[in-house]
């Protein structure tokens, strides 16, 4: 079978005005580049949704999981959040996350994942998703509902690409599992227009 499904998540919640409290490592050590408590709750909810079959056909179990390299030397202080977000799911599925690509290496990441088959989940930084990953997956295909900018307040969206065979056109959907209180079912807009 040569079908491919790509599921894209933004890392879970981080320290900011909307989510009080510090970022915390898995061991509870304060770290400004880690998830806040609500982010760890979201990471656990993604694990249940994708790892326990709770989401039905819309949210399939991934066979491969990718996250930005949390130890990248590309930046002075790399974010731990994408890796932390997928850690509970990877543990649940006994998968080793692929963290060989760092922020800024989205073209290499996409070149690898679009050559795969099955179901792949990618967790990344929201600006790089919108600016680099989505356009690289779409390539020259026009996808009307695909956002060009990721709403910085949204941590609750799954972007899903499907194709039947390598080289075929992508279908695209925004999915809203509404796992935590306050999650929305409103699609992100294609542009930053109201």
Helices and strands as residue ranges (DSSP letters): E 4-10, H 37-51, G 56-58, E 64-67, H 81-93, H 106-113, E 118-124, H 126-128, I 129-133, H 134-138, E 158-163, E 171-175
